[in-house]
Amino acid sequence: MNRASYPLKLPASVKAAAARLAKEDGVSLNQWISVAIAQKIGVVETAADFLSRRAGKARAADMLPFLDKAKRENPPVGDEA
């Protein structure tokens, strides 16, 4: 495995929580962070691939006719821009 180093600066509270969880898992903090990053990459890449397949050749402009037909109503309370 080819390894690269990267100086990672974390807020103290995040580092403390990660260190605690790593200890509970019985692994080093470095290994725990590496696995967490790998899991996040997997989730993002899987989601991007899924959405890309679902979209097919659709474009954002393809939604305009549907949006033009949508009811005009105010957003729910707390969801205003």
Phi and psi in degrees as GROMACS dihedral restraints (atoms count N, CA, C in turn):
[ dihedral_restraints ]
;  ai    aj    ak    al  type     phi  dphi    fc
    3     4     5     6     1   -84.8    20    10
    4     5     6     7     1   130.7    20    10
    6     7     8     9     1  -116.6    20    10
    7     8     9    10     1   144.1    20    10
    9    10    11    12     1  -129.2    20    10
   10    11    12    13     1   145.0    20    10
   12    13    14    15     1  -101.6    20    10
   13    14    15    16     1   152.1    20    10
   15    16    17    18     1  -147.0    20    10
   16    17    18    19     1   120.4    20    10
   18    19    20    21     1   -72.4    20    10
   19    20    21    22     1   114.1    20    10
   21    22    23    24     1  -104.8    20    10
   22    23    24    25     1   124.8    20    10
   24    25    26    27     1  -107.1    20    10
   25    26    27    28     1   120.7    20    10
   27    28    29    30     1  -117.9    20    10
   28    29    30    31     1   149.7    20    10
   30    31    32    33     1   -59.6    20    10
   31    32    33    34     1   145.2    20    10
   33    34    35    36     1   -54.8    20    10
   34    35    36    37     1   -39.5    20    10
   36    37    38    39     1   -67.3    20    10
   37    38    39    40     1   -36.8    20    10
   39    40    41    42     1   -68.6    20    10
   40    41    42    43     1   -43.5    20    10
   42    43    44    45     1   -63.2    20    10
   43    44    45    46     1   -41.2    20    10
   45    46    47    48     1   -63.5    20    10
   46    47    48    49     1   -43.3    20    10
   48    49    50    51     1   -65.1    20    10
   49    50    51    52     1   -42.9    20    10
   51    52    53    54     1   -63.8    20    10
   52    53    54    55     1   -41.4    20    10
   54    55    56    57     1   -63.5    20    10
   55    56    57    58     1   -40.6    20    10
   57    58    59    60     1   -63.6    20    10
   58    59    60    61     1   -45.0    20    10
   60    61    62    63     1   -67.2    20    10
   61    62    63    64     1   -37.7    20    10
   63    64    65    66     1   -62.7    20    10
   64    65    66    67     1   -42.4    20    10
   66    67    68    69     1   -62.9    20    10
   67    68    69    70     1   -42.0    20    10
   69    70    71    72     1   -62.1    20    10
   70    71    72    73     1   -34.4    20    10
   72    73    74    75     1   -82.2    20    10
   73    74    75    76     1    -9.7    20    10
   75    76    77    78     1    74.4    20    10
   76    77    78    79     1    29.5    20    10
   78    79    80    81     1  -127.8    20    10
   79    80    81    82     1   166.4    20    10
   81    82    83    84     1   -72.4    20    10
   82    83    84    85     1   158.6    20    10
   84    85    86    87     1   -59.9    20    10
   85    86    87    88     1   -40.7    20    10
   87    88    89    90     1   -60.4    20    10
   88    89    90    91     1   -46.0    20    10
   90    91    92    93     1   -65.5    20    10
   91    92    93    94     1   -40.6    20    10
   93    94    95    96     1   -63.2    20    10
   94    95    96    97     1   -44.4    20    10
   96    97    98    99     1   -65.5    20    10
   97    98    99   100     1   -40.2    20    10
   99   100   101   102     1   -60.5    20    10
  100   101   102   103     1   -43.8    20    10
  102   103   104   105     1   -67.1    20    10
  103   104   105   106     1   -40.8    20    10
  105   106   107   108     1   -61.3    20    10
  106   107   108   109     1   -41.9    20    10
  108   109   110   111     1   -66.4    20    10
  109   110   111   112     1   -42.9    20    10
  111   112   113   114     1   -61.7    20    10
  112   113   114   115     1   -40.5    20    10
  114   115   116   117     1   -63.8    20    10
  115   116   117   118     1   -43.0    20    10
  117   118   119   120     1   -63.2    20    10
  118   119   120   121     1   -42.7    20    10
  120   121   122   123     1   -59.3    20    10
  121   122   123   124     1   -45.2    20    10
  123   124   125   126     1   -59.9    20    10
  124   125   126   127     1   -42.8    20    10
  126   127   128   129     1   -65.3    20    10
  127   128   129   130     1   -48.0    20    10
  129   130   131   132     1   -65.2    20    10
  130   131   132   133     1   -45.7    20    10
  132   133   134   135     1   -66.8    20    10
  133   134   135   136     1   -37.5    20    10
  135   136   137   138     1   -65.5    20    10
  136   137   138   139     1   -44.4    20    10
  138   139   140   141     1   -63.6    20    10
  139   140   141   142     1   -43.6    20    10
  141   142   143   144     1   -63.1    20    10
  142   143   144   145     1   -41.3    20    10
  144   145   146   147     1   -65.4    20    10
  145   146   147   148     1   -44.7    20    10
  147   148   149   150     1   -60.5    20    10
  148   149   150   151     1   -48.2    20    10
  150   151   152   153     1   -66.6    20    10
  151   152   153   154     1   -35.2    20    10
  153   154   155   156     1   -64.9    20    10
  154   155   156   157     1   -43.7    20    10
  156   157   158   159     1   -64.2    20    10
  157   158   159   160     1   -42.1    20    10
  159   160   161   162     1   -65.5    20    10
  160   161   162   163     1   -36.4    20    10
  162   163   164   165     1   -72.7    20    10
  163   164   165   166     1   -30.7    20    10
  165   166   167   168     1    57.7    20    10
  166   167   168   169     1  -125.2    20    10
  168   169   170   171     1   -98.6    20    10
  169   170   171   172     1    10.2    20    10
  171   172   173   174     1   -64.3    20    10
  172   173   174   175     1   150.4    20    10
  174   175   176   177     1  -124.0    20    10
  175   176   177   178     1   159.6    20    10
  177   178   179   180     1   -56.8    20    10
  178   179   180   181     1   -38.5    20    10
  180   181   182   183     1   -62.8    20    10
  181   182   183   184     1   -23.4    20    10
  183   184   185   186     1   -64.0    20    10
  184   185   186   187     1   -20.7    20    10
  186   187   188   189     1   -83.7    20    10
  187   188   189   190     1   -15.8    20    10
  189   190   191   192     1   -56.4    20    10
  190   191   192   193     1   -43.1    20    10
  192   193   194   195     1   -59.8    20    10
  193   194   195   196     1   -37.1    20    10
  195   196   197   198     1   -69.9    20    10
  196   197   198   199     1   -41.9    20    10
  198   199   200   201     1   -66.5    20    10
  199   200   201   202     1   -34.3    20    10
  201   202   203   204     1   -64.3    20    10
  202   203   204   205     1   -29.7    20    10
  204   205   206   207     1   -86.5    20    10
  205   206   207   208     1   -12.1    20    10
  207   208   209   210     1   -67.0    20    10
  208   209   210   211     1   148.8    20    10
  210   211   212   213     1   -64.8    20    10
  211   212   213   214     1   142.3    20    10
  213   214   215   216     1   -92.7    20    10
  214   215   216   217     1   115.0    20    10
  216   217   218   219     1  -146.2    20    10
  217   218   219   220     1   158.2    20    10
  219   220   221   222     1   -72.1    20    10
  220   221   222   223     1   148.7    20    10
  222   223   224   225     1   -67.3    20    10
  223   224   225   226     1   155.5    20    10
  225   226   227   228     1   -60.0    20    10
  226   227   228   229     1   154.6    20    10
  228   229   230   231     1   -56.5    20    10
  229   230   231   232     1   131.9    20    10
  231   232   233   234     1    91.2    20    10
  232   233   234   235     1    -7.3    20    10
  234   235   236   237     1  -112.6    20    10
  235   236   237   238     1    14.8    20    10
  237   238   239   240     1   -70.7    20    10
  238   239   240   241     1   153.6    20    10
